[in-house]
C-alpha cells in the first residue's frame, strides 16, 4: 500500500476511498465523447472522516509533544508511520511534488504537509480551512 494510503488507513478512511485515492489516475481517452444533453453520473457522496478529531485524540494519548498541524514529520510520527527523509521523498514523489521543491527539504516538507491535508479533504476528510491555507 502506498504511504498516502497508509495515512488514510490510520485515519479510518474506507478501503474503497483509499483505493480510489491512491489509484493511478489516467487522462480521459481522446476518443471519449459525450453527447449534448447526456447525463454524466456523479460520484457517490463520501462519508466524512473527522481528521482533526482523530489526530487530536491520537495526540492526547501520545507522550511526545507533536506539532502535527504544521509539521509533516510530526504528522507521520503521530500516525506511527516512517517519517524519515527517504519516506518523505517517497510520499512527495507519490503525490507528484514539483521537481524544484524536491531538492530543498524544508520547501518539500511544507508542500507535502499542505498537500497531504488537502488530499485528505478531497477524499472526504473534514479538514478545517485554516489547515489548508
C-alpha positions as a Markdown table, in Angstrom:
| # | Residue | x | y | z |
|---|---|---|---|---|
| 1 | Unk | 0.0 | 0.0 | 0.0 |
| 2 | Unk | 1.2 | 3.5 | -0.8 |
| 3 | Unk | 2.3 | 5.8 | 2.0 |
| 4 | Unk | -0.6 | 8.1 | 1.4 |
| 5 | Unk | -2.9 | 5.0 | 1.6 |
| 6 | Unk | -1.4 | 4.1 | 4.9 |
| 7 | Unk | -2.1 | 7.7 | 6.2 |
| 8 | Unk | -5.7 | 7.4 | 5.1 |
| 9 | Unk | -6.0 | 3.9 | 6.7 |
| 10 | Unk | -4.7 | 5.1 | 10.0 |
| 11 | Unk | -7.3 | 7.9 | 10.0 |
| 12 | Unk | -10.1 | 5.5 | 9.3 |
| 13 | Unk | -11.0 | 6.1 | 5.7 |
| 14 | Unk | -12.9 | 3.3 | 4.0 |
| 15 | Unk | -10.9 | 0.9 | 1.9 |
| 16 | Unk | -12.9 | 1.8 | -1.3 |
| 17 | Unk | -12.0 | 5.5 | -0.8 |
| 18 | Unk | -8.3 | 4.6 | -0.2 |
| 19 | Unk | -8.2 | 2.5 | -3.3 |
| 20 | Unk | -9.8 | 5.3 | -5.4 |
| 21 | Unk | -7.5 | 8.0 | -3.9 |
| 22 | Unk | -4.3 | 6.0 | -4.4 |
| 23 | Unk | -5.1 | 4.6 | -7.9 |
| 24 | Unk | -3.0 | 5.8 | -10.8 |
| 25 | Unk | -5.1 | 8.5 | -12.4 |
| 26 | Unk | -5.2 | 8.3 | -16.2 |
| 27 | Unk | -6.2 | 11.1 | -18.5 |
| 28 | Unk | -9.5 | 10.7 | -20.3 |
| 29 | Unk | -9.3 | 8.9 | -23.6 |
| 30 | Unk | -9.1 | 11.3 | -26.6 |
| 31 | Unk | -11.8 | 9.2 | -28.2 |
| 32 | Unk | -14.2 | 9.6 | -25.2 |
| 33 | Unk | -17.1 | 11.8 | -26.2 |
| 34 | Unk | -20.2 | 12.9 | -24.6 |
| 35 | Unk | -23.4 | 13.8 | -26.4 |
| 36 | Unk | -25.1 | 17.1 | -25.7 |
| 37 | Unk | -27.7 | 16.6 | -23.0 |
| 38 | Unk | -26.1 | 13.4 | -21.8 |
| 39 | Unk | -26.3 | 12.9 | -18.1 |
| 40 | Unk | -22.9 | 12.2 | -16.7 |
| 41 | Unk | -23.2 | 10.2 | -13.4 |
| 42 | Unk | -21.8 | 11.9 | -10.3 |
| 43 | Unk | -19.7 | 10.0 | -7.9 |
| 44 | Unk | -21.4 | 8.9 | -4.7 |
| 45 | Unk | -21.1 | 11.1 | -1.7 |
| 46 | Unk | -18.2 | 10.2 | 0.6 |
| 47 | Unk | -18.7 | 9.8 | 4.3 |
| 48 | Unk | -16.5 | 12.3 | 6.1 |
| 49 | Unk | -13.7 | 11.4 | 8.4 |
| 50 | Unk | -13.1 | 14.0 | 11.1 |
| 51 | Unk | -9.4 | 14.2 | 10.6 |
| 52 | Unk | -8.7 | 16.8 | 13.3 |
| 53 | Unk | -10.7 | 14.9 | 16.0 |
| 54 | Unk | -8.8 | 11.7 | 15.1 |
| 55 | Unk | -5.4 | 13.4 | 15.2 |
| 56 | Unk | -6.1 | 15.3 | 18.4 |
| 57 | Unk | -7.3 | 12.1 | 20.0 |
| 58 | Unk | -4.1 | 10.4 | 19.0 |
| 59 | Unk | -2.0 | 13.4 | 20.2 |
| 60 | Unk | -3.7 | 13.3 | 23.6 |
| 61 | Unk | -2.6 | 9.7 | 24.0 |
| 62 | Unk | 0.9 | 10.2 | 22.7 |
| 63 | Unk | 3.7 | 11.0 | 25.2 |
| 64 | Unk | 5.5 | 13.2 | 22.7 |
| 65 | Unk | 4.6 | 16.8 | 22.0 |
| 66 | Unk | 4.0 | 16.7 | 18.3 |
| 67 | Unk | 3.0 | 19.7 | 16.1 |
| 68 | Unk | 1.1 | 17.7 | 13.5 |
| 69 | Unk | -0.8 | 20.9 | 12.4 |
| 70 | Unk | 2.4 | 22.4 | 10.9 |
| 71 | Unk | 4.9 | 19.5 | 10.5 |
| 72 | Unk | 4.7 | 16.6 | 8.1 |
| 73 | Unk | 7.3 | 14.8 | 10.3 |
| 74 | Unk | 5.2 | 15.1 | 13.4 |
| 75 | Unk | 2.1 | 14.1 | 11.5 |
| 76 | Unk | 3.7 | 10.9 | 10.3 |
| 77 | Unk | 5.1 | 10.2 | 13.8 |
| 78 | Unk | 1.7 | 10.7 | 15.3 |
| 79 | Unk | 0.3 | 8.2 | 12.8 |
| 80 | Unk | 3.2 | 5.8 | 13.7 |
| 81 | Unk | 4.5 | 5.9 | 10.2 |
| 82 | Unk | 8.0 | 6.2 | 8.9 |
| 83 | Unk | 9.0 | 9.9 | 9.0 |
| 84 | Unk | 12.5 | 9.6 | 7.6 |
| 85 | Unk | 13.8 | 11.8 | 4.8 |
| 86 | Unk | 13.6 | 8.8 | 2.4 |
| 87 | Unk | 9.9 | 8.1 | 3.4 |
| 88 | Unk | 9.0 | 11.8 | 2.9 |
| 89 | Unk | 10.7 | 11.8 | -0.5 |
| 90 | Unk | 8.8 | 8.7 | -1.4 |
| 91 | Unk | 5.5 | 10.4 | -0.3 |
| 92 | Unk | 6.4 | 13.6 | -2.2 |
| 93 | Unk | 7.1 | 11.5 | -5.3 |
| 94 | Unk | 3.8 | 9.7 | -4.9 |
| 95 | Unk | 1.9 | 12.9 | -4.6 |
| 96 | Unk | 3.7 | 14.5 | -7.5 |
| 97 | Unk | 5.7 | 17.2 | -5.7 |
| 98 | Unk | 7.2 | 19.7 | -8.2 |
| 99 | Unk | 10.8 | 18.8 | -9.0 |
| 100 | Unk | 12.1 | 22.2 | -8.0 |
| 101 | Unk | 10.9 | 21.6 | -4.4 |
| 102 | Unk | 12.4 | 18.1 | -4.1 |
| 103 | Unk | 15.9 | 19.4 | -3.6 |
| 104 | Unk | 15.0 | 21.6 | -0.7 |
| 105 | Unk | 13.8 | 19.5 | 2.2 |
| 106 | Unk | 12.2 | 22.5 | 4.0 |
| 107 | Unk | 10.2 | 23.5 | 1.0 |
| 108 | Unk | 9.3 | 19.9 | 0.1 |
| 109 | Unk | 8.1 | 19.3 | 3.7 |
| 110 | Unk | 5.9 | 22.4 | 3.7 |
| 111 | Unk | 4.4 | 21.4 | 0.3 |
| 112 | Unk | 4.0 | 17.9 | 1.5 |
| 113 | Unk | 2.2 | 18.8 | 4.7 |
| 114 | Unk | -0.3 | 21.1 | 2.9 |
| 115 | Unk | -0.8 | 18.5 | 0.1 |
| 116 | Unk | -1.5 | 15.6 | 2.4 |
| 117 | Unk | -4.1 | 17.7 | 4.3 |
| 118 | Unk | -5.6 | 18.9 | 1.1 |
| 119 | Unk | -5.8 | 15.4 | -0.4 |
| 120 | Unk | -7.4 | 14.1 | 2.8 |
| 121 | Unk | -10.0 | 16.8 | 2.4 |
| 122 | Unk | -10.5 | 16.0 | -1.3 |
| 123 | Unk | -11.2 | 12.4 | -0.3 |
| 124 | Unk | -13.8 | 13.0 | 2.3 |
| 125 | Unk | -11.8 | 14.2 | 5.3 |
| 126 | Unk | -13.1 | 17.0 | 7.3 |
| 127 | Unk | -10.1 | 19.3 | 7.5 |
| 128 | Unk | -10.7 | 23.0 | 8.6 |
| 129 | Unk | -9.8 | 25.7 | 6.0 |
| 130 | Unk | -7.2 | 27.2 | 8.2 |
| 131 | Unk | -5.1 | 24.0 | 7.9 |
| 132 | Unk | -5.4 | 24.0 | 4.2 |
| 133 | Unk | -4.1 | 27.6 | 3.6 |
